Amino acid sequence: MAPVATAPAASPAPATTPAPAPAQPPAAKAPEPTSNVVDAPLPEIANQPKVITPSQTSSPDGPKGPRDGRWYVAGGAGAMLQQVISQGTATVVGTPSLDQTDSGNLGFYAEGKVGYDFAVRDVQLAFGGPTPMRTAMELEFGYLGSYEKIPLQNGGQGIGTESYNLSAYAVMLNGLIKFEDLPVTPYFGGGVGAAVLYSYNHKIVVDGYTAPSTSYNTTTSVQNANNVCLALQAIVGVERQIYEGLSMYIEYKFLAYMDVQFAYGNTAWNPSGAPEIAPGSNSSNNFLANQIISSGLKWSF
């Protein structure tokens, strides 16, 4: 049997390296969505008040002009037109008391002020829309001078007069409320303080001291007197700007000096006739009130 030839062993196929896969580009980041909602104005709610900064005030057209707080100085003068005396009496020492009555005396009044106008605020009153208003505080120095000739009565019957020169100096702390954004600025307020009153050349003329229908004219033993008292006042006025920072004002005051008491010596009256030594006297009242009209200029800075 013939030998079988064996086929030669197949050589192994050479190993092949796989081709590298192509690099994939990074995926693009999707853009973030945009919206106009953030920048869109919020809708206004009906009748919702607008926010007004302290340096602004409102008008039908919206915020209007600076209205910051500011200091000011002012000065003016005027007249005392009428005087009211409450429960006043005048007494010559050793004689019955006589009743003082109101007089129509005129007087001179002068004043100087330094104060601060606070920033304007919109105030909702009980009627209408928001009203631009501001408050103010001021320190006032006032002088009142007059010639007093006060009628005296006994049992309702006029029997004489009490006369003297009056000089009154007062220091008042006033609070005011002002209404802004008008052609003129109306205001009202009040004040409290202290006053020093000086009386000069005091004299009393009374009919019937020595005998019926005779006049007794005496200059009291002490012609001058003074008194320190509480002072109260009510104020109503208007002001108008006439130049930047400069305003003119007109105001009415009801100024009351409380519990005024003057003592003109304590020498008793001599009932035997016209006294060789002038007697003393005393006068007092619940308050001495004065109605005053004044005007002046105000400088704000």
C-alpha positions as CSV (number, residue, x, y, z in Angstrom):
1,M,0.0,0.0,0.0
2,A,1.5,3.2,-1.2
3,P,2.1,5.8,1.4
4,V,-0.4,8.8,1.5
5,A,1.2,12.1,1.1
6,T,0.2,14.6,3.8
7,A,-0.6,18.2,2.8
8,P,1.7,20.7,4.4
9,A,0.1,22.6,7.3
10,A,-1.3,25.9,6.4
11,S,0.6,28.8,7.9
12,P,-1.5,31.0,10.2
13,A,-2.9,34.2,8.6
14,P,-1.1,37.3,9.8
15,A,-3.0,39.3,12.5
16,T,-4.6,42.5,11.3
17,T,-5.1,45.7,13.5
18,P,-8.6,47.2,13.1
19,A,-8.7,50.7,11.8
20,P,-9.4,53.3,14.5
21,A,-13.0,54.6,14.6
22,P,-13.3,58.3,13.5
23,A,-13.5,60.8,16.4
24,Q,-17.0,62.1,16.9
25,P,-17.2,65.9,17.3
26,P,-18.7,67.0,20.7
27,A,-22.4,67.6,20.6
28,A,-23.3,71.2,20.3
29,K,-25.0,72.6,23.5
30,A,-28.5,73.5,22.8
31,P,-29.1,77.3,23.3
32,E,-31.0,78.3,26.4
33,P,-34.5,79.5,25.8
34,T,-34.9,83.2,26.1
35,S,-38.0,85.0,27.3
36,N,-39.3,88.6,27.3
37,V,-41.4,88.0,30.4
38,V,-38.6,89.1,32.8
39,D,-38.1,92.4,31.0
40,A,-41.8,93.1,30.4
41,P,-43.3,95.7,32.6
42,L,-45.7,94.5,35.2
43,P,-49.3,95.4,34.6
44,E,-50.6,98.2,36.8
45,I,-53.5,97.3,39.2
46,A,-56.4,99.7,39.1
47,N,-56.3,102.3,41.8
48,Q,-53.0,101.1,43.1
49,P,-51.0,104.2,44.4
50,K,-47.7,104.8,42.7
51,V,-44.5,104.6,44.8
52,I,-43.2,108.1,45.2
53,T,-39.8,108.8,46.7
54,P,-39.4,111.3,49.5
55,S,-37.7,113.7,47.0
56,Q,-40.7,113.6,44.6
57,T,-44.4,114.3,44.7
58,S,-47.2,113.3,42.4
59,S,-49.4,115.2,40.0
60,P,-51.8,114.1,37.3
61,D,-48.8,113.7,35.0
62,G,-46.8,111.6,37.5
63,P,-43.8,112.3,39.7
64,K,-42.9,116.0,39.7
65,G,-39.9,117.9,40.9
66,P,-37.6,117.6,43.9
67,R,-39.3,118.1,47.3
68,D,-36.5,117.4,49.7
69,G,-36.4,118.8,53.2
70,R,-34.7,122.2,53.6
71,W,-33.7,124.7,56.2
72,Y,-35.0,128.3,56.1
73,V,-34.8,131.7,57.8
74,A,-37.5,134.3,57.8
75,G,-38.4,137.7,59.1
76,G,-41.4,139.9,59.1
77,A,-43.4,142.6,60.8
78,G,-47.1,143.5,61.2
79,A,-49.7,145.0,63.5
80,M,-51.6,143.9,66.5
81,L,-55.2,144.7,65.6
82,Q,-57.3,143.7,68.6
83,Q,-56.7,142.6,72.2
84,V,-58.8,140.3,74.4
85,I,-58.5,140.2,78.2
86,S,-60.0,137.3,80.1
87,Q,-61.0,137.9,83.8
88,G,-58.7,140.9,84.2
89,T,-58.7,143.1,87.3
90,A,-56.8,146.2,88.4
91,T,-56.6,147.0,92.1
92,V,-55.2,150.1,93.8
93,V,-53.9,149.0,97.1
94,G,-56.5,149.7,99.8
95,T,-59.4,150.0,97.3
96,P,-61.9,147.5,95.7
97,S,-60.8,145.6,92.6
98,L,-62.0,147.0,89.3
99,D,-62.7,144.9,86.2
100,Q,-60.6,145.2,83.0
101,T,-62.4,145.1,79.7
102,D,-61.2,144.5,76.1
103,S,-59.6,147.4,74.4
104,G,-59.2,148.3,70.7
105,N,-55.5,149.1,71.1
106,L,-53.2,148.9,68.1
107,G,-49.6,147.7,68.4
108,F,-46.5,146.8,66.5
109,Y,-45.2,143.3,66.0
110,A,-41.9,142.0,64.6
111,E,-40.6,138.4,64.2
112,G,-37.6,136.4,63.2
113,K,-37.7,132.6,62.5
114,V,-35.4,129.7,61.8
115,G,-36.9,126.4,60.8
116,Y,-36.9,123.2,58.8
117,D,-39.4,122.2,56.1
118,F,-39.6,118.4,56.0
119,A,-39.8,116.5,52.7
120,V,-43.2,116.4,50.9
121,R,-45.3,113.3,51.4
122,D,-48.5,112.3,49.6
123,V,-51.2,112.0,52.3
124,Q,-54.5,110.3,51.6
125,L,-57.1,112.4,53.2
126,A,-60.7,111.4,53.9
127,F,-61.8,112.9,50.5
128,G,-60.1,113.1,47.1
129,G,-56.8,111.6,46.0
130,P,-53.4,111.8,47.6
131,T,-52.6,115.4,48.7
132,P,-49.0,116.6,48.6
133,M,-48.2,117.9,52.1
134,R,-45.2,118.8,54.2
135,T,-44.7,119.5,57.9
136,A,-42.4,122.2,59.4
137,M,-40.8,123.0,62.7
138,E,-39.6,126.5,63.5
139,L,-38.1,128.5,66.4
140,E,-39.7,132.0,66.4
141,F,-38.5,135.2,68.2
142,G,-41.2,137.8,68.5
143,Y,-41.6,141.3,69.8
144,L,-44.9,143.1,70.5
145,G,-45.1,146.7,71.5
146,S,-48.2,148.7,72.3
147,Y,-49.7,151.6,74.3
148,E,-52.3,150.0,76.5
149,K,-55.4,152.0,77.6
150,I,-57.7,149.5,79.3
151,P,-61.2,150.5,80.3
152,L,-62.1,149.8,84.0
153,Q,-65.5,149.0,85.3
154,N,-67.2,148.6,88.6
155,G,-70.4,146.5,88.5
156,G,-70.6,146.9,84.8
157,Q,-70.3,150.7,84.8
158,G,-67.2,152.3,83.3
159,I,-65.4,154.4,85.9
160,G,-61.9,154.9,84.6
161,T,-58.9,153.6,82.7
162,E,-55.6,151.9,83.3
163,S,-52.8,152.8,80.9
164,Y,-49.1,151.8,80.4
165,N,-46.6,151.0,77.6
166,L,-46.2,147.3,77.0
167,S,-43.2,145.5,75.5
168,A,-43.4,141.8,75.2
169,Y,-40.6,139.4,74.0
170,A,-41.5,135.8,73.2
171,V,-39.7,132.7,72.1
172,M,-42.0,130.1,70.5
173,L,-41.6,126.6,69.1
174,N,-44.1,126.2,66.2
175,G,-45.4,123.2,64.3
176,L,-46.9,123.8,60.8
177,I,-48.7,121.7,58.2
178,K,-48.4,122.9,54.6
179,F,-50.3,122.0,51.4
180,E,-48.0,121.9,48.4
181,D,-48.4,122.1,44.6
182,L,-50.8,125.0,44.6
183,P,-50.4,128.5,43.2
184,V,-49.9,129.6,46.8
185,T,-49.0,127.3,49.8
186,P,-51.6,127.5,52.6
187,Y,-50.6,126.4,56.0
188,F,-51.8,126.2,59.6
189,G,-50.3,125.3,63.0
190,G,-49.6,126.4,66.5
191,G,-46.9,127.1,68.9
192,V,-45.9,127.1,72.6
193,G,-43.2,129.1,74.4
194,A,-42.4,131.7,77.0
195,A,-42.8,135.4,77.1
196,V,-41.3,138.3,79.1
197,L,-43.6,141.3,79.5
198,Y,-42.5,144.7,80.6
199,S,-44.9,147.5,81.6
200,Y,-43.7,151.2,81.7
201,N,-45.3,154.5,82.8
202,H,-48.2,152.9,84.6
203,K,-51.2,155.1,85.5
204,I,-54.7,154.7,86.7
205,V,-57.5,157.3,86.3
206,V,-60.6,156.5,88.3
207,D,-63.8,158.7,88.8
208,G,-65.3,158.7,92.3
209,Y,-62.4,157.8,94.6
210,T,-62.4,161.0,96.5
211,A,-66.0,162.1,96.0
212,P,-68.9,161.4,93.6
213,S,-68.2,162.7,90.0
214,T,-64.6,163.6,90.9
215,S,-61.7,162.2,89.0
216,Y,-58.7,160.7,90.8
217,N,-55.6,160.5,88.6
218,T,-52.6,158.7,90.0
219,T,-49.3,157.5,88.9
220,T,-48.6,154.4,90.9
221,S,-45.7,154.3,93.4
222,V,-43.9,151.9,91.1
223,Q,-44.4,152.8,87.4
224,N,-42.6,149.8,85.9
225,A,-43.3,146.1,86.3
226,N,-42.5,142.8,84.5
227,N,-43.8,139.3,84.3
228,V,-42.6,135.9,82.8
229,C,-45.4,133.8,81.5
230,L,-46.5,130.9,79.3
231,A,-47.3,131.9,75.7
232,L,-49.5,130.0,73.2
233,Q,-50.5,130.8,69.7
234,A,-52.5,129.6,66.7
235,I,-51.3,130.3,63.2
236,V,-52.9,130.5,59.7
237,G,-51.1,131.8,56.6
238,V,-50.1,131.5,53.0
239,E,-46.8,131.7,51.3
240,R,-45.7,132.1,47.6
241,Q,-42.4,131.6,46.0
242,I,-41.2,134.8,44.2
243,Y,-37.7,133.6,43.3
244,E,-35.7,130.4,43.6
245,G,-35.4,129.9,47.3
246,L,-37.1,133.1,48.2
247,S,-40.8,133.3,49.3
248,M,-43.2,135.9,50.7
249,Y,-45.7,135.0,53.4
250,I,-48.7,136.5,55.1
251,E,-50.1,135.1,58.3
252,Y,-52.6,135.6,61.1
253,K,-51.8,134.8,64.7
254,F,-53.9,134.6,67.8
255,L,-51.1,135.0,70.4
256,A,-52.0,134.6,74.1
257,Y,-49.9,135.5,77.1
258,M,-51.2,133.3,80.0
259,D,-51.8,134.4,83.6
260,V,-50.2,137.9,83.3
261,Q,-49.6,139.6,86.6
262,F,-48.1,143.0,87.2
263,A,-47.2,144.5,90.7
264,Y,-46.7,148.3,90.9
265,G,-45.8,148.6,94.6
266,N,-47.7,148.1,97.8
267,T,-48.2,151.6,99.2
268,A,-51.8,152.0,100.3
269,W,-54.1,154.7,98.9
270,N,-54.7,157.8,101.2
271,P,-58.5,158.2,101.5
272,S,-58.3,161.8,102.9
273,G,-57.7,163.3,99.4
274,A,-55.2,163.3,96.6
275,P,-52.3,161.4,98.2
276,E,-49.0,163.0,98.6
277,I,-47.4,159.5,98.2
278,A,-48.6,157.6,95.2
279,P,-50.3,154.3,96.0
280,G,-49.3,150.9,94.7
281,S,-51.5,148.7,92.5
282,N,-51.8,145.2,91.1
283,S,-53.3,143.9,87.9
284,S,-53.9,140.3,86.7
285,N,-55.8,138.3,84.2
286,N,-56.3,134.7,83.0
287,F,-54.8,135.6,79.6
288,L,-54.0,138.6,77.5
289,A,-54.6,137.6,73.8
290,N,-53.6,139.5,70.7
291,Q,-54.8,139.2,67.1
292,I,-51.9,139.9,64.8
293,I,-51.5,140.2,61.0
294,S,-47.9,140.1,59.7
295,S,-46.0,139.5,56.5
296,G,-42.4,138.9,55.6
297,L,-39.8,137.1,53.5
298,K,-38.5,133.6,53.8
299,W,-35.2,132.2,52.4
300,S,-34.9,128.4,52.0
301,F,-31.5,126.7,51.5
